[in-house]
């Protein structure tokens, strides 16, 4: 199985990051190619990871440019490896900062800014991202709120079944 990406044109963009050292497992799903920044060789993405659109992985702190001209800070660098472990989901528009590890079986909510390590089996969200709940609690809530639907109808025509469940207001 190879990487699932929505647009074929994105394949060439992703391939260039891989050639520059990005480590990404073959069974990941990308809705578009994330911004892997200028140091893709500092990014490792495990198996069965989904990354939504507009996600950015930032492996350095460019703000050090402000202080590098001062003698005390000449030559200062701030880089960090980013590791996304197996079976994770990173939501739309999220930003992952340098030195962060996202634990296995974790979810990063949309528009989050991940500044610290994400513990395994958790859902995090916010700016900065913080633990919201456990995966087990999240799964229970999703199950409890799943409507009664016709699975065969959903398989045949997803849009029609969803519109039956959630009709238009007018």
Secondary structure, DSSP 8 states (H G I E B T S, - for coil): ---EES-HHHHHHHHHHHHTT-EE-TT-EESS--B--S-GGGEEE-SS-EE-TT-EE--B-GGGGGTTTSGGGTT---B--EEE-SS-EE-TT-EE-TT-EE-TT-EE-TT-EE-S-B-TTEEEETBTTEEEEEHHHHHHHHHHT-----HHHHHH-HHHHHHHHS----
